[in-house]
Amino acid sequence: MSSPLSVLITNARTGGGGEARYVVSLADQLQKSGRRILIGCKSKSVLADRGRSAGVPVLDEYFFRGGLRPRAWRHDLALMRSVLLEEKPDIIHVNSSQDHWVAAVSNRLLGRPSCLVRTRHNTYLVGNSWPNRVLNRDWTDFQIIVCRYMQDRFAAQPMFDRQRLATVHNGVDAEFYRPDPVLRDEARAEFGYSNEDVVIGIAARLNPVKGHDLLFRAVGLLIKELPNLRLLVLGHGGSKDELATLARDLGIAHAVTFAGQREDMQRCVQAFDIGAQPSLEETSSFSLKEQMAAEKPVVTSDFAACKEIVDDGVEGFTAPVGTVEPLADAIRRLAVDREMRLRMGRAGRARVLREFSVQEFCRRTIEAYGKALEVHKMRRAVR
């Protein structure tokens, strides 16, 4: 009987955000499906805490510091070498730059015993340099990209082999975010919303790239026509003061609630009538999928990756990226038509169950692992 697939999943970030959620949800699902999993990360990181809370083994002794830091490099390379020799993972699945380099160098020095897979989570392209070509073409067997838009962009770069790329969208826990009338009433009561209020919710870090200002301006265009419109802002970041000033200038401060970063996001989302994500750029938005799982119709930009999640007129509406009036029109159409909201909300949850659940995310990742292992076996045979 063959032993279960062993996977070392690493990430170099200290804070939370999408990458930590990605790693923990994948590790949890892989472990539940019988795979042997170990998370490698920094000490005192959000990932370490969340991984242990999910019951996944964690090794949080890496420094994962970039630049010319010989002590950190020596420590991480020695630690990675010992883990590879002891754990003998079939796959090393890296998720950021520094852990990618540490894993690739260590694996190379040992003769590449493990298959090396990288997931790319953002919209940053890779510089065309000799080290990047070596890292991505020679030392890495396979790359997972979280949206088709970015896969196409990476495939056009000489640092990548287009035959060794695959798109796997992030997945969300559809059961955890299922619509819940009791939680909805509780959350709306907490935020002071009545049954007559139409609540637009955005869950994203307060950063200009997320398009909060566009959403505020769209609400500003609608507030006189729709005085019961409300805007619930979930998340933290450096743009809060600017957005608060903008709300005052637009005359919508009374309609805006800054709720900050919440640990009960699934409860807060229940308070929404409409979800919003007017991002200027995006990859595979967890927030959109969570809102769709909760049967909330959504409005988003038509940035290419967003259109992979939302079909205009089906699960919600897409507006041209960077625009205000079309965004306001989409919100108006949903705000005045409860039946449309319900219909699109149901369509959104159905799509999550079909394409973006954590189970489907895990299945497609395992499928990518299979391709990666075939590549690894073939490349070792011809060395």
N, C-alpha and C positions, 0 to 999 in steps of 0.2 A: 504494500500500500504506500503510495507516495505521500511525502510530508506536505502539510499545508503551505501555501504561498506565504513567504516571509517578506514584509515590506518595511523599510526604514523611511519614515516621512519626516522631512526637515523643513524648518523655516527660520529665518534670521531676525524676524521682527520681534520687538518687545511688546508693542501695544496690541490692541484688538483689531477690529476691522475685518474686511472680507477674507484676507488670507488666513487668519486664525480660524474663522468660521469654516472655511473650506477644509483646512487640515483636520480639524476636530470632527466635522461631520463625515468626512471620508474615512478617517481612522475608525470612528465608531461603527460605521456601516461595514467596513471591511472586516473588522473584528467580529461583528455579529454574524457575518457570512462564513466564519471559520478560518479567516486568514490570521497569520501571526504578525502583529503590528508593534512597532516601537516609534514614538515621536522623539525627534532630536531637536532641541531648541535652546535658547538662552535661559539662564536662571532668572527668576523673578519676572518672567514674561507672562502675559495673559494666556498665551498658548499652553504653557505648562499647567497653569491652574485649571483651565478648561479641559485639557486633556485628562488630567487626573479625575476631575469631576465626572467625566464620561466613562471612567473606568479603563482608560487606555494607558499602558505603560509609557512612562516619560523619562527621558534622560535630558535633564536641563542643566548640563555642565559646559556647554559650548560658549565661547566668547562671540564668535561670528562678527568680527569687526573688520571692516575693509581698510584699505590703505596700507602704508608701510608700518606694520605693527608686528615685528618678529616674534615677540613673546606670545601674542594671541595666535598667530599662525602656527607656531610650534605646538602650542597646547591643543589647538583644534585638529591639526593633522594627526597628532599622536592619538588623540581620543577617537577620531574617526577610524584610524587604522585598527585600533583595538576592538572597536565595535564591529567592524567588517570581519575581522578574524574570528571574533567570538560568536556573533549573531549569524554570520553568513547569510545576509539578506539576499533574496532573489532579485529584489528591486530596491534601488535607492531612489526615492521620489522627492526631488528638491523643489522648493517653491519661491526662492528669492536668490539674489546674486551671490552673497557671500557664502551661504551654505552650498550653493552650486559649485563654486570654485573649490571649497574644502573637500567636498565629496568627490569631485572629478579628479583632483590631484591625488587624493588618497587611493581611490579606486585604480587609477592609472599606475601608481607605484606598486600596487599589489598584482598587477597584470590584468586588471579589469575583470575580477571575478563576478561582480554584480552588474546587472543591467541598470543604466542610469537614465532616469526620466525627469524632465523638467516641466512644470506647469508655469505658464506665463499668464499673469493676472491683470496686467494693465495695458495701456495703449502706447507705452514707450517702445520705440524701435531700438534696435541694437546697433551700436557703432560698427562700421565696417573696418575692423582692425584684425591684424594677424592673431592676437590672443583670443578674440571673440570667435574667429573662424575655427581655431583649434578646439576651443571649449565646446562650441555648439555642433560642429560637423564631425570632429574626430573623437572627442571624449564623451559625448552625449549620444545615447542610442535613439531617443525618441522625445518629442515635445508635445505636450498637451496645451492647447490654447482654449481659453474659456469662451470665445465667440468666433464665428466664422469670419467676421469682418477682419479681425486681427490675424487669423490664420492666413488669409489671403495676402495681407500686408507682409507678414513674415516670410511667406513662400516666395515673395518677389525679391528678398534680400539674399545676397550671396553667402551669408553666414549660415544659412539653413538649407537643409535638403527637404524639398517639398514632399517627398515620399515618406518622410519620417515625422509628419505633423498630423495632428487630429484635433478636431473641435469636440470638447465636452463641456457643455454649460454647467454652471454650478446648480446644485439642487437644494431645495428647502423641504422642511418637514411639514407636509400638507396636513397631517393629522393635528400637529401642534397649533397650526394657524387656521384650523377649520372655523367656519362661522359659529359664533356662540352668542345668542341673544342676551344671556345673563351677563357675560363679560362686557358686552356692548353697553348695556344699561349702566353698569358700574363705572366703566371708563368715561362715558359721557357725563355722568353725574359728577365724577371727580373734576373734570375740566369745565363744568358749568354749562354744558350744552343742553338745550331743550330738544324735544322731538321735532320742532319746526326748523331748527338750525340745520343747514347743509354744511357738513364739515369736510374740508379738503385737508388731507394729511400728507406731509412729506417727511420721510425718515432718511436722513442723509447727513453726513458731516457738513458743518457750516463752512463751506468753501465755495468760492466763485464758480468753480467748474460744475457744481451741481445745479446751478441755475435758479437758486432761491430768489434772486432779484427779479427774474423774469416772472416767476410765480406771484411775487408780491405786486408787481406792476399789473399783472393780469387781474388779480383780485381788486386792485385799485380801480380798474376800468369797470368792474361789475358791481361794486358795493352799493351804489345808489340804486341800481336796478334790482339787486338782490340783497336787501339789507340783512337777511338772515344767514348770509355766507360767513363762514368762519374758517380760519386757517390754523391748523395744529402743526407746529414745527418740532420734530423729534431729532435730537442729535446735538453734538457740540462742535465747536471749532472757532477759528479766529474771526469769522465774519459776523458774529452775533451783534456787536455794537453797531456796525454799519447797517445791518438789516433792521435793527430796532429804530434807528434814525430814519431809514427809508420808509418804514411803516408809519411813523409819525408824519413824515412829509406827504405821504400819499393819503393820509386821513383814514388809515385802516388799523391803527394801533389797537383800537378797542376790539377788533376782530381777530387779532393774532395772539396766539399763546405759544411762548417758547418753553417747551417742557424739558429740554435738556436730554442728556443721554439716559435712557431707561433700561433697566434689566428686565422689565416686564413688557417687552415690545409687542408680544403677541396679544396682550391685553389692550395696549394703547391702540393698535391697529384696528381693533374692533370698533373704536369710536368713529372711524372714518366713514364718510359716505362716498368719497372719491379719493383715490390715491394719486399722487403726483410725483413725477421724476423728470423735470425738464432739463436734463443734463446737457452740457455742451459737449461732453464726451463720456463714454461709459463702456464697460465691457459686459459683464454678465451680472446685472443688478440683483442682489439678494432681495432688496426692498420691494422692487416691483413684483417679484414672484411671491413674496410673503403676502403682499396685499391682494394679489390675485388668488392665492390659496384661501384667503379669508373672504372671498367672493366680493371684493371691492373692484369696481371698474376703475381704470387707471388712465391718466393722461401723461404722455411722455413726449420727448423730442423725437424727431425722426432720424437721430444719429443712428448710423447703420446697425450697431450692436443692439440698440433698443428695439429696432424693428424686427430683430430675431426673436424677441420675447412677446411683443404686442403687435397684432394685426390691426391696422387702422379700421375702426368701425366694427370690430368683433369683440375683443376683450376691453376695448376702450378706444382712445383716439391718440394719434401721433400728430404733433405740430412741427412745422419746420424749425430746425435747431436755431436757437438764438432769437426767436420771435416772440412777441407779446400778444398781439391781436389774435392770431390763430389759436394760441393757447387759451386766451380768454373765451373765444368762441366755443372751444371744446368743453371747457368747464361749464359755460352757460347751458349747452345742450344737455349735459348730464344733470346739472343742478335743477333744471325745471322738469325733468322727465324721470320720475321714480321708476317707472316700468323699464325704461332703458337701462337705468343703473342696475336693476335686478337682473335683467337679461345678460348684460355684459359681465356682471359679476359672476354669474353662473358659468359663462363661457370661459372666463379667466381661470376659475378653479378647475374646470375640466381640462384646460390646457396644461396647468401645473401637474395634475395627476398623470397626464399622458406623457409629458416631456420633461418636466422640471422637478420631479420629486427626488428626495434623497436616494430612494431605491433605484430610480432610473439613472441618476448621477453615478451611483456606485456601479451599476451594471455596465454603463458605457466606459467608465474608467477601467474596470477589469478587462473589458474588450480591448482598450488601448494598451493595457499591460501585456496582453497576449501578443499583440503586434510588436510591441517593444522587445519582448523576449525572443521572438523570431528574428528580429533584426540583430539583437545582441549575439545570438547563437551563430548567425551567418557571418557577422563581422569578425567574431573571434576565430571562426574556422579558416578565414582567409588571411589572417594576420601574417 
